[in-house]
Amino acid sequence: MTTMTVPGAPRVDKDADPGVLRKALGAHEFGVLAATVAIFLYGTFFVNNFLTGDNLLSVVQQITFIGIIGTGMTLLIVAGEIDLSVGSQYGFLSVLMAYSVTQWQLPILVSALLVMALGVVTGAIYGVITAVFKVPSFVVTLAGLAILRGFALLVTDGQPLQGSTNSAYHSLVGGNAIGSLAAQTVWMVAVMAAFGWILSRTKFGYDVYATGGNMKAALNAGIRAVRVKILCFCITGALCGLASVILVGWLGSANPLTGNGVELSVIAAVVVGGASLTGGVGSVTGTLLGALVAGLIGNLLVLIGVDGNWQQVATGALILAAVLVNRFIATRQAAMR
Amino acid sequence: MSIAKGGSSANLTRRGILGGSLALAAGATLSACKAGSKSDSDSATSAAGGTPTAGKKVIFVVHEKNTFFAPVQKGFETFGKAAGWSTQFIGPPQFDQATVVNMMQNAVNAKPDGLILTRIDTTSYDGVIKAAQEAGIPVILSNVASDGYEKLGVGFVGQDFVPAGIAAGQQILQYIAKHTGRRDGAIIVGKIQAGNSALEQRGQGIKQAVRDFNSANGTNFTTEDLIVGTEEAGAVAKIDGRHARDPRSVVGWAGTAFECQFVATWARSKNLVGKFANGGFDMTSPVLAGIKDASIDYTIGQNPWAQGWVAASLLAQQIFPGYPSFHYDTGAEIVDSTNVAKVSAREAKLTS
């Protein structure tokens, strides 16, 4: 890299460690971090009942499903693919979880493993069709969205299904872990921490970024990019399964319309979190912040007393603002290179 | 090539400004939204400051904000204004179980003086209802309560769905005789949504009426479900698809909500009005217009105004002086060509 120094200006070596502050300010997650802090401060100073332990824990609990499924979606988007069927998959697997426990009377652990395994199989099918047969993932998973919702309706005959009444199962996934801290929050944190580490610290994570950044170059570098993409689809499917297991344990039932529109919330969280839909950019931390922004906005709008119709407008506007900031930072970074 | 000019401070400043701007934008947006919604509640509070519950904050959370709920909201806000309440009416644009629960939980966290909720299945919403009760917030259910709601110790304002479905079944059979004169054929039981216990119970009522009619008269009508959704183009395509499969088999379309308006749209476009019976539930403008132009034969009303107004009034007496709420049946009003003008005039008052 050639470096040109402007006369009179102090010389800065771009390859040197940029420092924590500069790194934070230049990160793709800066926009969403700024949004999170801004919204949090607004709530703290101007909104009654916002800054209470129960309310904040409740907000974090509410983003559980977006966070867990969003983790898989982050891997996929970083790998340059997308899964539009996650809402339907989560709905179908929820129904299957409830059905296998109550109708087939399978033990809960077996049902949970079955549901997650089916998520993996679904992901593998998407992955093979996308990566091997070169059909765009948004087309494959759009078809999956319709098929899986149809299966959910077929299995239930359109009716909500009762889940298990097993108290241990409920406590494990739907109860409180410590004080008011919900067990499902702990599950989300564990999943996001594990995959955040995998994505940022392991060879597999490096391969995911390389595959999404430039698949041809990744293949030339000896990365098994096709396998990486299939694995990312499988992980997303498994996480949809895990979210379903948690949902059924928490609410005690499964509705065939569960997850209706959730794919958009998940993709919004990932993109607001700084990921690029063209692949190669994104992080689990960003997705967590993206989900948190959505959760905080939803919570604040109710606490403030905003009418339901305005909530849609405000949510969209604030998400757009966060994405614009991300875009601005990305452009600035590109110009600085 | 890159140009190093020690410009980190410039970046810092711009990003600082950007972050600050975002904070201001977020605050301004939220404030603007609040300002937009505040006028009703503020004027409400000042309009009736002398009532025993004046100044109370009450939140109504529905499982899906669709056109049906407009008069419910109007009834709720009208009572709220008279009582001097600050009111909030919320719900997701499309149903998702966890989203609805989260919205209800946010409403509990807002520490209102009362909550009105819809409970569309038998377990999912019980946790949040109990959380509200533990926080000392009175709760009443409206529109749909599902089996077992009594165990929660809450009242319910809404229709008795199975008897209303039976009334709808009797209507569709009457109009099948009028339009087709046939003694057999398929009656399509339309649904705008799967997994909604109210619609399922109405569907059960329709099927029961058909079974009873077949037994009593030796007819051979069959029923089949068709989920059409709430989006008109998609619904019309599904209706057309079912009809195209075996056009002669269909003698009637018996909706469990307002899907008869989609059947009417489709029938008008295909010049099929009057070739079969068509009816449903609810009194949305397109449904009433369809009865006027004869593309819809009947609808069963459930007094949505009362589901807002009466629910709010029962909640008011629960807040002060403390009478427990109870079940209030909002009925099954049959609307057809004989009374549609009068009903339309009444319903128009809710949108003026």
Interface residues (C-beta under 8 A of the other chain):
Chain A: M1 T2 T3 M4 T5 V6 A9 P10 R11 V12 D13 K14 L21 R22 L25 G26 F30 G31 A34 A35 V37 A38 I39 L41 Y42 F46 N48 N49 T52 D54 N55 S58 Q61 Q62 F65 G87 L153 T156 D157 G158 Q159 P160 Q162 G163 L247 W250 L251 G252 S253 A254 N255 P256 L257 T258 G259 N260 G261 V262 G298 N299 L300 L301 V302 L303 I304 G305 V306 D307 G308 N309 W310 Q311 Q312 V313 A314 A317 L318 A321 A322 V325 F328 I329 R332 M336 R337
Chain B: M1 S2 I3 A4 K5 G6 G7 S8 N11 L12 R14 R15 L18 G19 L22 A23 L24 A25 A26 G27 T29 L30 C33 K34 G36 S37 K38 D40 S41 K57 I59 K65 S86 Q88 F89 I90 G91 P93 Q94 F95 D96 Q97 A98 T99 V101 N102 M103 Q105 N106 A107 N109 A110 K111 I120 D121 T122 T123 S124 D126 G127 K191 Q193 A194 G195 S197 E200 D225 I227
